[in-house]
């Protein structure tokens, strides 16, 4: 089968969405499919790249928004647009300017390579607009829309509820959901939201996130002595209003008040592009440290130095952090902090012996989260993945298992 992927961001870009779909595309190629990708033009990425059999094209167009500002001059149209429009009112998103180039290249590839299936990948949402244009031009060509993150639910969080642009975005997302042959989401909550957003004939499939292409890595068991500092590491991006460490920092302060013997024995580390202190209401205490952004290939050694891998849930039930499967397959203890009563993570990873989902008192007052966390810390030396748990994770979250859902969606 000849497959076209439309994605605003793709390999070799350093972000979770790019890595996720590179793993899935590589699985397609291993099964004998021909995979083409079109993505936005970037000054730090070649216009054409073949990686593991996946052919990646970044079409040139004079109105493209060039990200990064390295080596090329941004076009005047984009500069005026950016200056005149407040960020929250950009229609539809900040990647809108690669839409013309994406549409032209998609149509060209479909005709030249006799493409048999098209996947549009968000966020950003502009990729789905290209998919919609393809549907209008080639109405019989199967089109599948993948929502790595929701669009309108997140927009509502940031204050667009009821605004003109908020209503337009909801209308546009509804149009995409209804016109695509199949829609792919990561959580049951988002699946229910899309089914309510459209009509009963809308086909929505829930797919999980994916492990590294190697199938995961299990670190050597690290011996933790009673008098040693426990290092807790967060790897990923923080977002004001969506994924903020404020509640967990406050939780730790209260935890130290209740269990003062742990006050000098916990060190919290942040790795990512966003400094926690840049988020309103967050001030890093003495037990927390920010290390900055590390390239993906260097993350392994940083994780190796941690005793616990720390995950933050979102303030809505629609998203699961992409790092979680990779965290769990590492074999290290994983602490996930839920920030919503219907956080979808706990059910997904229930039964994994190294995993603890911790609800802050504001979210689940009937649970003694402090006692749960202390028990987790006390049992660190004994937490490990057994063979059955390891095989279960690989069978559910390997690139091949996830790619199978995208190809044979009707069986799920």
C-alpha positions as CSV (number, residue, x, y, z in Angstrom):
1,X,0.0,0.0,0.0
2,X,1.2,3.5,-0.8
3,X,0.6,5.8,2.2
4,X,0.8,9.6,2.6
5,X,1.3,11.2,6.0
6,X,0.5,15.0,6.4
7,X,2.1,16.3,9.5
8,X,3.2,19.9,10.4
9,X,6.0,18.4,12.5
10,X,8.1,15.3,11.6
11,X,11.5,13.7,12.0
12,X,14.2,15.0,12.5
13,X,12.4,17.6,14.6
14,X,12.9,17.1,18.3
15,X,9.4,16.7,19.7
16,X,7.1,14.0,20.9
17,X,4.7,14.1,17.9
18,X,7.6,13.8,15.4
19,X,9.1,10.8,17.1
20,X,5.8,9.1,17.7
21,X,4.9,9.1,14.0
22,X,8.4,8.3,12.8
23,X,8.1,5.1,14.9
24,X,4.7,4.3,13.4
25,X,5.8,5.1,9.8
26,X,8.9,2.8,10.2
27,X,6.5,0.0,11.2
28,X,4.5,0.6,8.0
29,X,7.7,0.3,6.0
30,X,8.8,-2.9,7.7
31,X,5.5,-4.5,6.6
32,X,6.2,-3.6,3.0
33,X,4.2,-0.4,2.6
34,X,5.5,2.7,0.8
35,X,5.4,5.7,3.0
36,X,5.6,9.4,2.0
37,X,5.5,12.3,4.4
38,X,4.9,16.0,3.7
39,X,5.8,18.5,6.5
40,X,6.4,22.2,6.9
41,X,9.7,23.7,5.6
42,X,12.3,24.4,8.3
43,X,15.8,26.0,7.9
44,X,17.3,23.2,10.1
45,X,15.8,20.3,8.1
46,X,16.5,19.2,4.5
47,X,13.8,19.6,1.9
48,X,14.0,15.9,1.2
49,X,15.1,13.1,3.6
50,X,14.8,9.3,3.5
51,X,15.0,7.8,6.9
52,X,14.5,4.0,7.5
53,X,12.6,3.8,4.2
54,X,10.3,6.7,5.1
55,X,10.4,9.5,2.5
56,X,10.0,13.0,4.0
57,X,9.4,16.0,1.8
58,X,9.3,19.6,3.0
59,X,7.8,21.7,0.1
60,X,9.0,25.2,-0.5
61,X,6.5,28.0,-0.8
62,X,7.1,31.8,-0.5
63,X,4.4,32.3,2.1
64,X,5.6,29.5,4.4
65,X,6.2,30.4,8.0
66,X,9.9,29.5,8.5
67,X,10.3,28.3,12.0
68,X,13.5,29.1,14.0
69,X,14.6,32.1,12.0
70,X,18.0,30.5,11.2
71,X,19.6,31.3,7.9
72,X,16.4,32.5,6.2
73,X,14.4,35.7,6.3
74,X,10.8,35.4,7.4
75,X,8.3,36.7,4.8
76,X,6.7,40.1,5.2
77,X,3.2,38.7,5.2
78,X,3.8,36.5,8.2
79,X,5.5,39.4,10.1
80,X,2.4,41.6,9.6
81,X,0.1,38.8,10.5
82,X,2.0,37.9,13.7
83,X,2.2,41.6,14.7
84,X,-1.5,42.4,14.1
85,X,-3.0,39.2,15.6
86,X,-2.9,38.3,19.3
87,X,-1.6,34.7,19.6
88,X,-4.9,33.4,21.0
89,X,-6.8,34.6,18.0
90,X,-4.6,33.1,15.2
91,X,-6.8,31.3,12.8
92,X,-6.5,28.3,12.9
93,X,-3.0,28.0,14.4
94,X,0.5,29.4,14.1
95,X,1.4,26.9,11.3
96,X,-1.3,28.1,8.9
97,X,1.3,29.5,6.5
98,X,2.4,26.0,5.3
99,X,-1.1,25.1,4.2
100,X,-0.8,26.2,0.5
101,X,2.5,24.4,0.0
102,X,1.1,21.3,1.8
103,X,-2.0,21.2,-0.4
104,X,-0.1,21.5,-3.6
105,X,2.5,18.9,-2.7
106,X,-0.2,16.5,-1.4
107,X,-2.1,16.7,-4.6
108,X,1.1,16.3,-6.6
109,X,2.2,13.2,-4.7
110,X,-1.3,11.6,-4.8
111,X,-1.3,11.7,-8.6
112,X,2.4,10.9,-9.2
113,X,2.7,8.1,-6.7
114,X,-0.9,6.7,-6.9
115,X,-1.4,7.1,-3.1
116,X,-3.9,4.7,-1.7
117,X,-4.4,6.2,1.8
118,X,-3.9,9.6,3.5
119,X,-3.4,10.3,7.2
120,X,-3.5,13.9,8.5
121,X,-1.8,14.4,11.9
122,X,-2.4,17.0,14.5
123,X,-1.6,19.1,16.4
124,X,-1.2,21.7,15.0
125,X,-4.6,21.6,13.4
126,X,-3.5,23.0,10.0
127,X,-2.5,19.4,8.9
128,X,-6.2,18.5,8.9
129,X,-7.1,21.4,6.7
130,X,-4.7,20.0,4.1
131,X,-6.4,16.6,4.6
132,X,-9.8,18.3,4.0
133,X,-8.5,19.9,0.8
134,X,-7.3,16.5,-0.3
135,X,-10.8,15.0,0.4
136,X,-12.5,17.7,-1.7
137,X,-10.1,17.0,-4.6
138,X,-10.1,13.2,-4.3
139,X,-13.4,12.3,-2.6
140,X,-12.9,8.5,-3.1
141,X,-9.4,8.4,-1.5
142,X,-9.5,7.1,2.1
143,X,-8.6,9.9,4.6
144,X,-7.9,9.3,8.3
145,X,-7.4,12.1,10.9
146,X,-5.2,11.5,13.9
147,X,-5.7,13.8,17.0
148,X,-2.6,13.4,19.1
149,X,-4.0,16.2,21.1
150,X,-7.5,17.6,21.0
151,X,-8.1,21.0,19.4
152,X,-11.2,22.7,20.7
153,X,-11.3,21.2,24.3
154,X,-7.8,22.7,24.9
155,X,-8.8,26.0,23.3
156,X,-11.7,26.2,25.8
157,X,-9.2,25.9,28.7
158,X,-7.4,29.0,27.5
159,X,-10.4,31.2,27.6
160,X,-11.9,30.9,24.1
161,X,-15.2,29.5,25.2
162,X,-18.0,31.5,23.6
163,X,-15.6,33.7,21.6
164,X,-16.0,34.0,17.9
165,X,-12.7,32.2,17.2
166,X,-13.7,29.5,19.8
167,X,-16.9,28.8,18.0
168,X,-15.2,28.8,14.6
169,X,-12.6,26.4,15.8
170,X,-15.3,24.1,17.1
171,X,-17.2,24.2,13.8
172,X,-14.0,23.5,11.9
173,X,-13.1,20.5,14.1
174,X,-16.6,19.2,13.8
175,X,-16.3,19.4,10.0
176,X,-13.0,17.5,10.0
177,X,-14.4,14.7,12.3
178,X,-17.5,14.3,10.1
179,X,-15.6,14.3,6.7
180,X,-12.7,12.0,7.6
181,X,-13.4,8.3,7.1
182,X,-11.9,7.4,10.5
183,X,-10.7,9.5,13.4
184,X,-8.0,8.4,15.8
185,X,-7.7,9.6,19.4
186,X,-5.6,8.6,22.5
187,X,-8.3,8.5,25.2
188,X,-11.8,7.3,25.8
189,X,-12.8,10.8,27.0
190,X,-11.8,12.3,23.7
191,X,-13.5,9.5,21.8
192,X,-16.8,10.3,23.6
193,X,-16.3,14.0,23.0
194,X,-15.9,13.5,19.2
195,X,-18.9,11.2,19.1
196,X,-21.0,13.9,20.8
197,X,-19.5,16.6,18.6
198,X,-20.7,14.9,15.4
199,X,-23.3,12.4,14.4
200,X,-23.7,8.7,15.2
201,X,-22.1,7.6,11.9
202,X,-18.7,9.1,12.9
203,X,-16.1,6.4,13.3
204,X,-13.6,7.1,16.1
205,X,-10.9,4.6,17.2
206,X,-8.8,4.9,20.4
207,X,-5.1,4.2,19.9
208,X,-2.4,4.4,22.6
209,X,1.0,6.1,22.5
210,X,4.0,4.2,21.3
211,X,7.3,2.9,22.8
212,X,10.7,3.8,21.3
213,X,11.5,2.0,18.0
214,X,13.9,-0.3,19.8
215,X,10.9,-1.7,21.8
216,X,12.1,0.0,25.0
217,X,15.0,-0.3,27.3
218,X,15.3,-1.6,30.8
219,X,17.9,0.1,32.9
220,X,20.0,-1.8,35.4
221,X,18.4,-1.9,38.8
222,X,19.8,0.9,41.0
223,X,20.3,0.1,44.7
224,X,18.8,2.7,46.9
225,X,20.2,3.0,50.4
226,X,18.1,4.5,53.3
227,X,20.4,7.5,53.7
228,X,20.6,8.4,50.0
229,X,18.8,11.2,48.2
230,X,15.9,10.1,46.0
231,X,16.1,11.8,42.6
232,X,12.8,12.4,40.8
233,X,13.0,13.4,37.2
234,X,10.4,15.1,35.0
235,X,11.1,15.0,31.2
236,X,8.9,17.0,28.9
237,X,7.2,20.3,28.3
238,X,5.2,22.3,30.8
239,X,2.2,24.5,29.9
240,X,0.5,27.2,31.9
241,X,-3.1,26.2,32.7
242,X,-2.6,22.7,31.2
243,X,0.4,21.0,32.7
244,X,1.9,23.0,35.6
245,X,4.0,21.6,38.5
246,X,2.5,24.0,41.0
247,X,0.2,21.5,42.6
248,X,2.9,18.8,43.0
249,X,5.4,21.3,44.5
250,X,2.7,22.4,47.0
251,X,2.0,18.7,47.7
252,X,5.7,18.0,48.4
253,X,5.9,21.0,50.8
254,X,2.9,19.5,52.7
255,X,4.4,16.0,52.5
256,X,7.6,17.3,54.2
257,X,5.5,18.9,57.0
258,X,3.9,15.5,57.6
259,X,7.0,13.4,57.1
260,X,9.9,15.7,58.0
261,X,12.4,12.8,57.8
262,X,12.0,13.0,53.9
263,X,12.7,16.7,53.6
264,X,16.5,16.3,52.9
265,X,16.1,13.1,51.0
266,X,14.1,14.2,47.9
267,X,15.5,16.1,44.9
268,X,13.2,17.1,42.0
269,X,14.7,17.6,38.5
270,X,13.1,19.2,35.5
271,X,14.3,18.5,31.9
272,X,12.6,20.4,29.1
273,X,12.2,23.5,27.0
274,X,10.1,25.4,29.5
275,X,11.6,26.6,32.8
276,X,9.0,25.9,35.6
277,X,9.6,29.3,37.1
278,X,8.3,30.9,33.9
279,X,4.8,29.5,34.6
280,X,2.6,31.9,36.7
281,X,2.3,30.8,40.3
282,X,5.4,28.5,40.2
283,X,8.5,29.3,42.2
284,X,11.1,26.5,42.4
285,X,11.9,25.6,46.0
286,X,15.4,24.5,47.2
287,X,14.6,20.8,46.6
288,X,13.9,21.4,42.8
289,X,16.3,22.1,40.0
290,X,15.8,23.0,36.3
291,X,18.4,21.5,33.8
292,X,17.1,22.8,30.5
293,X,16.5,21.0,27.2
294,X,18.4,17.9,26.2
295,X,18.3,16.3,22.7
296,X,16.3,13.1,22.5
297,X,19.4,10.9,22.2
298,X,20.8,12.2,25.5
299,X,17.7,11.7,27.5
300,X,18.5,8.0,28.2
301,X,21.5,8.8,30.3
302,X,19.6,11.5,32.2
303,X,16.8,9.0,33.0
304,X,19.5,6.5,34.1
305,X,20.5,8.9,36.9
306,X,17.0,9.1,38.3
307,X,15.4,6.9,40.9
308,X,11.8,7.9,40.0
309,X,10.5,9.1,36.7
310,X,7.8,11.8,37.2
311,X,4.8,12.4,34.9
312,X,2.3,15.3,35.1
313,X,-1.3,14.7,34.0
314,X,-3.2,17.4,32.2
315,X,-6.0,19.5,33.7
316,X,-8.5,17.8,31.3
317,X,-9.3,14.1,30.7
318,X,-8.5,14.2,27.0
319,X,-4.7,13.7,26.9
320,X,-2.2,11.2,28.2
321,X,1.5,12.3,28.4
322,X,3.5,10.7,25.5
323,X,6.4,9.9,27.8
324,X,4.5,7.5,30.0
325,X,5.0,4.2,27.9
326,X,8.7,5.1,27.6
327,X,8.9,5.7,31.3
328,X,7.3,2.4,32.2
329,X,9.3,0.3,29.8
330,X,12.5,1.7,31.3
331,X,11.8,-0.5,34.4
332,X,12.2,2.5,36.7
333,X,9.5,3.4,39.3
334,X,7.0,5.9,37.7
335,X,5.1,8.5,39.6
336,X,2.2,10.1,37.7
337,X,0.4,13.1,39.3
338,X,-3.2,13.4,38.2
339,X,-4.6,17.0,37.9
340,X,-8.1,16.0,36.9
341,X,-10.7,13.7,38.6
342,X,-11.1,11.7,35.4
343,X,-7.4,11.5,34.5
344,X,-7.3,8.6,31.9
345,X,-3.8,7.4,32.9
346,X,-4.6,5.3,36.1
347,X,-6.9,2.9,34.3
348,X,-4.6,2.5,31.3
349,X,-1.6,1.4,33.4
350,X,-3.4,-0.3,36.3
351,X,-1.6,-3.4,37.5
352,X,1.9,-2.3,36.4
353,X,4.1,-3.0,39.5
354,X,6.3,0.1,39.0
355,X,3.5,2.6,38.5
356,X,1.8,4.9,41.0
357,X,-0.9,7.4,40.1
358,X,-1.1,10.0,42.7
359,X,-4.1,12.3,43.1
360,X,-3.5,15.6,44.9
361,X,-5.9,16.4,47.8
362,X,-7.7,19.0,45.7
363,X,-8.6,16.3,43.1
364,X,-9.3,13.3,45.3
365,X,-9.9,14.2,48.9
366,X,-11.0,10.7,50.0
367,X,-7.5,9.3,49.3
368,X,-4.6,9.7,51.6
369,X,-2.1,10.6,48.9
370,X,0.6,11.4,51.4
371,X,0.5,7.9,52.9
372,X,0.5,6.4,49.4
373,X,3.5,8.4,48.3
374,X,5.4,7.5,51.5
375,X,4.7,3.8,50.9
376,X,5.9,4.2,47.3
377,X,9.2,5.7,48.5
378,X,9.7,3.1,51.2
379,X,9.3,0.3,48.7
380,X,11.5,1.7,45.9
381,X,14.2,-1.0,46.3
382,X,11.6,-3.7,45.7
383,X,9.8,-2.2,42.7
384,X,10.6,-3.8,39.4
385,X,9.0,-5.1,36.2
386,X,8.4,-8.8,36.0
387,X,8.5,-10.6,32.7
388,X,4.7,-10.7,32.4
389,X,4.4,-6.9,32.9
390,X,7.2,-6.2,30.5
391,X,5.6,-8.3,27.8
392,X,2.2,-6.7,28.4
393,X,3.6,-3.2,27.9
394,X,5.4,-4.3,24.7
395,X,2.3,-6.0,23.3
396,X,0.2,-2.9,23.9
397,X,2.5,-0.1,23.1
398,X,5.1,-1.3,20.6
399,X,5.3,0.6,17.3
400,X,4.0,-2.5,15.5
401,X,1.0,-2.9,17.9
402,X,0.1,0.8,17.5
403,X,0.6,0.8,13.7
404,X,-1.6,-2.2,13.4
405,X,-4.5,-0.2,14.9
406,X,-4.0,2.6,12.3
407,X,-4.0,0.1,9.4
408,X,-6.7,-2.3,10.6
409,X,-8.9,0.2,12.5
410,X,-12.2,-1.5,11.8
411,X,-11.3,-4.5,14.0
412,X,-11.0,-2.3,17.1
